[in-house]
Amino acid sequence: MSFEKRLEQIRFILNKLSRQPLRWTPLVKASIQVCGSAPRIYYILKFLERKAFVTHESLEGKLYWKITEKGKTLLRAISE
């Protein structure tokens, strides 16, 4: 996969999460066209989580993916 395609996928996911925290299923439904498959989306999210650009946390008893301040900084940098 090309660097540009991977960057596009990361930008898309971070952009979605910058609007609001999302649970797994809505995030997959929103991202499947750009990222291709649920396993690919999971791989990207785990990479972003390891690098502290997103977190996976419980809100109101349910698990959500959420962008961090570091992730917002990255999104601004790759969106210019």
PyMOL CGO cylinders between C-alpha atoms (Angstrom):
from pymol import cmd
from pymol.cgo import CYLINDER

trace = [
    CYLINDER, 0.00, 0.00, 0.00, 1.29, 3.43, -0.87, 0.3, 1, 1, 1, 1, 1, 1,
    CYLINDER, 1.29, 3.43, -0.87, 2.23, 6.00, 1.74, 0.3, 1, 1, 1, 1, 1, 1,
    CYLINDER, 2.23, 6.00, 1.74, -0.34, 8.43, 0.31, 0.3, 1, 1, 1, 1, 1, 1,
    CYLINDER, -0.34, 8.43, 0.31, -3.16, 5.88, 0.61, 0.3, 1, 1, 1, 1, 1, 1,
    CYLINDER, -3.16, 5.88, 0.61, -2.24, 5.04, 4.19, 0.3, 1, 1, 1, 1, 1, 1,
    CYLINDER, -2.24, 5.04, 4.19, -2.06, 8.76, 5.04, 0.3, 1, 1, 1, 1, 1, 1,
    CYLINDER, -2.06, 8.76, 5.04, -5.50, 9.28, 3.48, 0.3, 1, 1, 1, 1, 1, 1,
    CYLINDER, -5.50, 9.28, 3.48, -6.92, 6.51, 5.67, 0.3, 1, 1, 1, 1, 1, 1,
    CYLINDER, -6.92, 6.51, 5.67, -5.35, 7.95, 8.83, 0.3, 1, 1, 1, 1, 1, 1,
    CYLINDER, -5.35, 7.95, 8.83, -6.59, 11.44, 7.96, 0.3, 1, 1, 1, 1, 1, 1,
    CYLINDER, -6.59, 11.44, 7.96, -10.11, 10.11, 7.32, 0.3, 1, 1, 1, 1, 1, 1,
    CYLINDER, -10.11, 10.11, 7.32, -10.31, 8.24, 10.64, 0.3, 1, 1, 1, 1, 1, 1,
    CYLINDER, -10.31, 8.24, 10.64, -8.85, 11.12, 12.67, 0.3, 1, 1, 1, 1, 1, 1,
    CYLINDER, -8.85, 11.12, 12.67, -11.25, 13.53, 10.97, 0.3, 1, 1, 1, 1, 1, 1,
    CYLINDER, -11.25, 13.53, 10.97, -14.24, 11.33, 11.89, 0.3, 1, 1, 1, 1, 1, 1,
    CYLINDER, -14.24, 11.33, 11.89, -13.06, 11.07, 15.50, 0.3, 1, 1, 1, 1, 1, 1,
    CYLINDER, -13.06, 11.07, 15.50, -12.40, 14.82, 15.72, 0.3, 1, 1, 1, 1, 1, 1,
    CYLINDER, -12.40, 14.82, 15.72, -16.14, 15.42, 15.30, 0.3, 1, 1, 1, 1, 1, 1,
    CYLINDER, -16.14, 15.42, 15.30, -17.19, 13.03, 18.07, 0.3, 1, 1, 1, 1, 1, 1,
    CYLINDER, -17.19, 13.03, 18.07, -16.08, 9.83, 19.81, 0.3, 1, 1, 1, 1, 1, 1,
    CYLINDER, -16.08, 9.83, 19.81, -17.38, 6.79, 17.95, 0.3, 1, 1, 1, 1, 1, 1,
    CYLINDER, -17.38, 6.79, 17.95, -18.11, 3.19, 18.77, 0.3, 1, 1, 1, 1, 1, 1,
    CYLINDER, -18.11, 3.19, 18.77, -16.61, 0.45, 16.59, 0.3, 1, 1, 1, 1, 1, 1,
    CYLINDER, -16.61, 0.45, 16.59, -19.59, -0.27, 14.33, 0.3, 1, 1, 1, 1, 1, 1,
    CYLINDER, -19.59, -0.27, 14.33, -20.39, 3.34, 13.34, 0.3, 1, 1, 1, 1, 1, 1,
    CYLINDER, -20.39, 3.34, 13.34, -16.69, 3.98, 12.74, 0.3, 1, 1, 1, 1, 1, 1,
    CYLINDER, -16.69, 3.98, 12.74, -16.39, 0.92, 10.49, 0.3, 1, 1, 1, 1, 1, 1,
    CYLINDER, -16.39, 0.92, 10.49, -19.53, 1.89, 8.55, 0.3, 1, 1, 1, 1, 1, 1,
    CYLINDER, -19.53, 1.89, 8.55, -18.19, 5.40, 8.02, 0.3, 1, 1, 1, 1, 1, 1,
    CYLINDER, -18.19, 5.40, 8.02, -14.68, 4.26, 7.09, 0.3, 1, 1, 1, 1, 1, 1,
    CYLINDER, -14.68, 4.26, 7.09, -15.18, 1.11, 5.03, 0.3, 1, 1, 1, 1, 1, 1,
    CYLINDER, -15.18, 1.11, 5.03, -15.22, 2.92, 1.66, 0.3, 1, 1, 1, 1, 1, 1,
    CYLINDER, -15.22, 2.92, 1.66, -11.89, 4.65, 2.34, 0.3, 1, 1, 1, 1, 1, 1,
    CYLINDER, -11.89, 4.65, 2.34, -10.09, 2.00, 4.39, 0.3, 1, 1, 1, 1, 1, 1,
    CYLINDER, -10.09, 2.00, 4.39, -11.38, -1.14, 2.70, 0.3, 1, 1, 1, 1, 1, 1,
    CYLINDER, -11.38, -1.14, 2.70, -12.12, -3.64, 5.47, 0.3, 1, 1, 1, 1, 1, 1,
    CYLINDER, -12.12, -3.64, 5.47, -12.82, -3.95, 9.18, 0.3, 1, 1, 1, 1, 1, 1,
    CYLINDER, -12.82, -3.95, 9.18, -9.45, -5.62, 9.88, 0.3, 1, 1, 1, 1, 1, 1,
    CYLINDER, -9.45, -5.62, 9.88, -7.65, -2.77, 8.07, 0.3, 1, 1, 1, 1, 1, 1,
    CYLINDER, -7.65, -2.77, 8.07, -9.55, -0.18, 10.14, 0.3, 1, 1, 1, 1, 1, 1,
    CYLINDER, -9.55, -0.18, 10.14, -8.70, -2.06, 13.33, 0.3, 1, 1, 1, 1, 1, 1,
    CYLINDER, -8.70, -2.06, 13.33, -5.02, -2.18, 12.35, 0.3, 1, 1, 1, 1, 1, 1,
    CYLINDER, -5.02, -2.18, 12.35, -4.99, 1.59, 11.72, 0.3, 1, 1, 1, 1, 1, 1,
    CYLINDER, -4.99, 1.59, 11.72, -6.76, 2.31, 15.02, 0.3, 1, 1, 1, 1, 1, 1,
    CYLINDER, -6.76, 2.31, 15.02, -4.36, 0.11, 17.00, 0.3, 1, 1, 1, 1, 1, 1,
    CYLINDER, -4.36, 0.11, 17.00, -1.39, 1.86, 15.34, 0.3, 1, 1, 1, 1, 1, 1,
    CYLINDER, -1.39, 1.86, 15.34, -2.87, 5.27, 16.19, 0.3, 1, 1, 1, 1, 1, 1,
    CYLINDER, -2.87, 5.27, 16.19, -3.57, 4.10, 19.75, 0.3, 1, 1, 1, 1, 1, 1,
    CYLINDER, -3.57, 4.10, 19.75, 0.02, 2.85, 20.25, 0.3, 1, 1, 1, 1, 1, 1,
    CYLINDER, 0.02, 2.85, 20.25, 1.29, 6.26, 19.07, 0.3, 1, 1, 1, 1, 1, 1,
    CYLINDER, 1.29, 6.26, 19.07, -1.21, 8.05, 21.42, 0.3, 1, 1, 1, 1, 1, 1,
    CYLINDER, -1.21, 8.05, 21.42, -3.17, 9.74, 18.60, 0.3, 1, 1, 1, 1, 1, 1,
    CYLINDER, -3.17, 9.74, 18.60, -6.42, 8.05, 19.69, 0.3, 1, 1, 1, 1, 1, 1,
    CYLINDER, -6.42, 8.05, 19.69, -7.70, 6.35, 22.81, 0.3, 1, 1, 1, 1, 1, 1,
    CYLINDER, -7.70, 6.35, 22.81, -10.15, 3.54, 23.33, 0.3, 1, 1, 1, 1, 1, 1,
    CYLINDER, -10.15, 3.54, 23.33, -12.13, 4.37, 26.43, 0.3, 1, 1, 1, 1, 1, 1,
    CYLINDER, -12.13, 4.37, 26.43, -15.38, 3.74, 28.22, 0.3, 1, 1, 1, 1, 1, 1,
    CYLINDER, -15.38, 3.74, 28.22, -18.04, 6.45, 28.13, 0.3, 1, 1, 1, 1, 1, 1,
    CYLINDER, -18.04, 6.45, 28.13, -21.37, 5.75, 29.81, 0.3, 1, 1, 1, 1, 1, 1,
    CYLINDER, -21.37, 5.75, 29.81, -20.46, 2.07, 30.07, 0.3, 1, 1, 1, 1, 1, 1,
    CYLINDER, -20.46, 2.07, 30.07, -19.71, 1.64, 26.35, 0.3, 1, 1, 1, 1, 1, 1,
    CYLINDER, -19.71, 1.64, 26.35, -16.33, 1.60, 24.58, 0.3, 1, 1, 1, 1, 1, 1,
    CYLINDER, -16.33, 1.60, 24.58, -15.57, 4.45, 22.20, 0.3, 1, 1, 1, 1, 1, 1,
    CYLINDER, -15.57, 4.45, 22.20, -12.65, 5.50, 20.05, 0.3, 1, 1, 1, 1, 1, 1,
    CYLINDER, -12.65, 5.50, 20.05, -11.66, 9.10, 20.74, 0.3, 1, 1, 1, 1, 1, 1,
    CYLINDER, -11.66, 9.10, 20.74, -9.03, 11.43, 19.26, 0.3, 1, 1, 1, 1, 1, 1,
    CYLINDER, -9.03, 11.43, 19.26, -6.39, 12.87, 21.63, 0.3, 1, 1, 1, 1, 1, 1,
    CYLINDER, -6.39, 12.87, 21.63, -4.80, 16.32, 21.59, 0.3, 1, 1, 1, 1, 1, 1,
    CYLINDER, -4.80, 16.32, 21.59, -1.76, 14.73, 19.95, 0.3, 1, 1, 1, 1, 1, 1,
    CYLINDER, -1.76, 14.73, 19.95, -4.09, 13.27, 17.33, 0.3, 1, 1, 1, 1, 1, 1,
    CYLINDER, -4.09, 13.27, 17.33, -5.68, 16.67, 16.68, 0.3, 1, 1, 1, 1, 1, 1,
    CYLINDER, -5.68, 16.67, 16.68, -2.21, 18.12, 16.15, 0.3, 1, 1, 1, 1, 1, 1,
    CYLINDER, -2.21, 18.12, 16.15, -1.39, 15.34, 13.68, 0.3, 1, 1, 1, 1, 1, 1,
    CYLINDER, -1.39, 15.34, 13.68, -4.69, 15.86, 11.86, 0.3, 1, 1, 1, 1, 1, 1,
    CYLINDER, -4.69, 15.86, 11.86, -3.98, 19.59, 11.45, 0.3, 1, 1, 1, 1, 1, 1,
    CYLINDER, -3.98, 19.59, 11.45, -0.48, 18.80, 10.15, 0.3, 1, 1, 1, 1, 1, 1,
    CYLINDER, -0.48, 18.80, 10.15, -1.58, 16.22, 7.57, 0.3, 1, 1, 1, 1, 1, 1,
    CYLINDER, -1.58, 16.22, 7.57, -4.63, 18.20, 6.46, 0.3, 1, 1, 1, 1, 1, 1,
    CYLINDER, -4.63, 18.20, 6.46, -2.66, 21.22, 5.24, 0.3, 1, 1, 1, 1, 1, 1,
]
cmd.load_cgo(trace, "trace")
